[in-house]
Amino acid sequence: MKDIAVHIENLSKEYRIERHGKAETFKALDGINLEVERGKILGIIGSNGAGKSTLLKILSRITYPTTGKITIEGRLASLLEVGTGFHPELSGRENVYLNGSILGMSRQEIRQKFDDIVEFSGIEKFIDTPVKHYSSGMYVRLAFSVAANLTPEILIIDEVLAVGDAQFQARCLQKMDEAKASEGRTILFVSHNMAAINHLCDEVIWLKEGQIVQTGKAEEVTQSYLLQMAEKSQKVALKDRTDRSGNREALLTQVEWLSPQQGALISGKPATLKIDYVSGHLETIGNLRCVFNVYKGNQEFVVTLNNDMSGSGIHQVPGRGSVYCHFDQLPFMHGEYSITCNLFVNGRRSDKVEQAFRFKVAEGDYYNSGHKTAEKRPGVYVAQKWNTLPPAYGSTP
């Protein structure tokens, strides 16, 4: 007999919305039926607006269903929006004890785990600072550390981990891997990172327009999802995509590659990524930031293109226009890629579109050495020099 940790029966959630001056009913979830076995990691995937976060909020009792029944067996902890469950006026230390108490832990149990929580979070210097002064990354590090180290039987994690830096994300994924291998913890994990989903999850559900369209082994479901997303990116113009998130102060309307090779992309040759955007009400944008995450075919992360990170701030630009990312030598290896596009206006996420754009790169002589790569898989080249002489700053220890 199966040991069920989470049982969902005929779950629906409706919202009343105003559209064109008329009240309408919007179904964020529509007839969800699901069982999650104890000790399993369930991945939840789907495009923006599919109902993923609504499902997690209902399971976390942040909101309530319109119809249906939920049975949860065990102590549950949730990591949803940044700062959920933290009191802004309390210090990090006080919030650790507050969250532990909410999870049903005794003060002695929290005290025994406290040093591990602080060490994992990496914010020792700020543990006695009110969390209202924390950055979003600090919030996430402490919140995940509390949830992971206070050992709830059921852990719910939304895409909130994307706020943290790459090193901390890797540590979080490793922690979940350990929980899967040895602790028998039940985890519900929402992510757009298909590589992480495939690695961690025993089973995956794909949500679309509030309904489960596929359930099964991780690689089978993620492959079906990625194929549909690829078809959508080819058939639906970026400006017409509705599966996007952000405050929409400005929207991405088109992304395309320009090159002197009749538009063809060749490793090592010049190329420029052209990004068109438009704001509905801003005549001038004080600060525009593009964060484009590039993935290879099966959604394994390759590299981030980020104008701020590269030292190229974009300031005081028109409310409608284009920005360009230039490559003297295109660093991408032979293969197929997709880009998830993020646009930030004056420090706030304005637009995000998953797999907004796909492209292929032909093999070329990136290093001008007369040798093309033997690799037949996507990746990036890096500048490098080889010889038999030590560097001026000394030999490697």
N, C-alpha and C positions, 0 to 999 in steps of 0.2 A: 504493500500500500504506500502511495506517495505521501511524503511529509511536506505539506503545502504551507509556505510562509505567508504568501499573499494570494488571496482569492478575490477576483473581481467578476461581478455578475451583472450583465446588461447595464453598464455604466454610461450615462449620458450627461452632458453639461450644456445648457442653453444660456445664451445671453440676449438681452434686448438691446438693439442698437438703433441709432437714428441714421437714416439714409435718405437723402433728398427730401428731408422734412417728414418722412414717414417712419414709424416704428416697425422694425423687422426683428425676427427671431434668427439668431445665428447659432448653429450647433457646433461647438468647439470639439465635443466628443459625441459619438453616436453609436450606442450599442456595443460597448467594449466588453468582451469576455476574455478572461485571462487567469491562468494559474502559474505561480512562480514557486518552484520547489526550493526547500530550504537548502542553503549552501551553494546555490547556483548564482551565476552572474547573468542577468538579462540585459541585453543591449536594446535601446529604443532609438530608432532612426526615422528620418522623415524630413522633408523640407520645412522652411520657416512657415508657421501657421498651420502645421499638420495636427497639432493638439498635444505634442509631447510635454511641454511645460504645464499645460492644464492638467494632464493626467498626474504628473508628479505633485502638483499643488493639492489635488484632491487626496492623494495618498498621504500627503504630509499634513492634512487637515487645515490647510491655509484657506481653502475654499471648499464648498460642499457640492455634491452632485445634484443635478436636477432629478434624475432617476437612477436606480441601481443600488447595488449593495457591495460593500468592501469588507473583507475580513482580513485582519493583520495579526499574525501570531508572532509576538516578540517585540522587543524594544526597538524603536525606529528613530533614526537620525537623518536629517536632510541637509543637503547643500544646494540651495537654489540661487536666488539673486544674491549679489554681494551684500553682506551685512544682515541678511535674514537671521533673526535669532539673537543678534547682538544689541545691547543697549548702548547708544552712542556716548552717553555721559560716563559710563563705567570704563575702567581700565581693562586692558587685555587680561590681566590676572583675574579681575572680578568677573569678567565675561566667561572665562574658562569655568569657574565655579558655578556661575549661573547656568550655563549650558549643560554642565554635568548634572546639576540638580534636575533640570528639565528632562534629561535622559534617564532619571531615576537612580543616579549614582549617589552613594553616600559621600560625605565630605572626606572621609578617610580614603575611600577608593580614588577620589579625584586627586587628593594629595599624593598618593602613591604614583599616579600617572603624570603629575604636573610637569616634572622635569623633562620627561620624554616628549610631552606636548610642546613645550617651549623650544626644545632643541630641534625638533622636526620642523617647526614653523620658521625658525631662523630669525625671529624678531626679539631676541633676548633683551636688547637695549631698550625696547619700547614696550615691554610687557606691562609696565606700570603707567603707561600713557593712556589717556582716554581714547577709545577707538574711533571717535569722531575725527581724530587727527590722522588716522591711518589712510594710506593709499588703498585703492581697490585690491592691489596685489597683496598687501599686508593683511587685509581682511580675509582674503581667500586662503592664504597660508595658515593663518591661525584657525579659521573655521574648519578647514579640512583636517588639520592636526587634531583638533578637539574630537571631531567625529570619528576619525580613524583610530585614535588611541584610547578612547573611552569605550570601545568595543560594543557598540549596539549590535543586536542580532541582524538588523536590516538597515542597510545604508542606501540612501537615494542621492544620486549625484547628477546634477544638470550640467550643461555646457559651461557652467561657472568656472571650471578649471582653466578655460581658455584665457582667463584674465591673468593668470600667473605667468611667470617667465618660463622659458623652455626647460631649464634645469629643474625647477620645482614641479612642472608638469610630469617630467620623467620620474621624479621621486614619488609622486602621487600614483602614477600608473604602476610603479613597482610595488607600492604599498598595497594596492588593490590586488595585484598578482599574488602577493604573499597571503592576503586574506583568502583568496580563492584556493590556494594550495594547502594551507594549514589550519586556518581558523574556522572554516565552514560557515562563513558569513554570507548572507544573502544580499546581493547588490543589484540595484536597478540603475543603469548607467546610460544617460543621454549624451550623445556626442556626434559631431560631424566628422570626426577623425576615424575613417573606416579602418585604417591599419590598427588603431587601438581597439576598436570594436572587435575586429577579427581575432586579435591576439587574446583579449581578455574574456570574451563572452561565450558562454555555453550555448545560448540561444538568442535570437534577435527577432524583434517584431518591427515591422515597417508600418508606420502610421501615415495615412494620407486623407486629408479632409475629415479628420476626426474618426476614421475607421481603420481597423487593422486589415491591411491588404495582403500581408504575407507574414507567416511565422515559420521559423525553421533554424537550421544551422547557420552560424554567422556568415560564412563565406557565400553561401547560396543566396541569402537574403540581401547582403550588401551588394553582391554582383548584380542582382535584379534592379536594385535601387540605382546603382551607378549607371547602368545601361539606360534607364529611363531618364535620368538627369542629363546624360550625354545627348540623348535624342532631343530633350527640351532645349538645351543650349544651342542646338543646331537649327531647330525649327522655330523657336520663339525669340524674337529680337530682344536684346537686353532691356530696352526701354519699355517693353511690354510685359516683362516678367512680373508676376504678382507675388511670388514666393520670396519676398525680401523683408528685411527688418531694419530698424533704425528710426530716428525721428523725422526723416524725410525732408529735412531743411534743404538738402540738395540730393539729386539722384544721378546715378550713373546711367548714361543713355547709350553709349557704345564704347567697346574696347576692340582695337584692331592692331595688327602688326604692319609696320611699314618697312620696306627694305629695298635696296637698289637692285635686287635679283628678281624683278617682276613680282614682288610680294613673297617670294619663297624664303623660308628661314633655313639657314645653313650654319652649322656650328663654326664659330670663329669668324664669321662675316658680320658686317655692320647690320644693325636692326634697331628699330625704334617702336616702343609700345605707345600707342596714342589712346588717351583716355578722355572721352567726352562726358561732360556733366552739365546739369542745369539746376538752378534753384527757382522755386516758384515765387519767392518774395524777396530774396536778398539781392540787391543791386551789386553789392560788393561783399566778398567773403574775406574776412580778416586773416584766417588761417585755414588752409586746406591741406589735409593729409591723406595720402593714398597708401593703404596697406594691402598688398596683393600677395596672397599665399599661393605658391605654385606647388602642384602635386603631380606625381606621375600617374600613369594609367589607373592603378588600383587604389588611388587616393593615399599613397604614401607621401608624406611631406618632403619637399625638395629644398625650397628656399623661400624667403620673404623678400619682396620688393617693397621698400619703404622709403619715401622721399626724406622724411625727418631723420631716420636712422642713417641715411647716407650723407647727411649734412646739407640737404637741398630743401630748405624751407620754402613753402609756397605761400606768399602773403599778399593781401590786398589785390585779389584777382576779381574779374567780373563774375556776376552771378551765373553767367552762362559762358562756357568756354571749353578749352582743351588743355591738358597737360601731357608732357611727353617724358618717357623714360628711355634714354639713349644707351645703346651698347656699341662700343667700337668693335668688340668681338663678342658675338652672342655666345654665352657660356654653356648653353644647354646641349647635352649630348643628343644623339639620334634617338628619336622616340616621340611618344604622344604625351601631352600634358593638359592639365586643366588649371584654371585660376579661380580661386574664391576671392571676390573683390570686396574690400572695405573702404568706405569713404567717411572721413571725419571732418566736420565743419566746426571750427572754433572749439576744438577739444572734445566734441561729442560725436558719437557714432551717428552718422546721418543715413548711411545706406550700407547694406550687406547683402550680397547675392552669392549663394553657393554655386560653384561650377558655372560661373557667369560666362566663361569663355574657354574654348578648347583650341589647341594648336599642335601642329606636328613640326618637328625639326629634322632636316636631312643631315646625314653625317658630313663632316668637313674637317679640314686640317686646322684645328684651333691653335696649335702651338707653332704653325708654320715650320714644321720639322720634316715634312714629307711623309708623315705617318698619320693615318686616320685611326681613330680608336678601335680597338678590338671589341669594346663593349657594345652590345646590342640592346641595351636597356637604358631608360631615361636616368638622368643625373646631371651634375654640373662639373665643368672643368674649373680648376683653380690655377692661378699663375704660380709657377714654381721654377726654380733654377737649381741645377745639379752640377757639382764638381767635386774635386778631392781636397779642397782647401777649407779650413775652418773659417767661420765668420769672424769679422773684426772684433765682435764683442765676446769672443772666447769659444772654447769647445763646449759641447753639451756635456753636463756632468755625467 
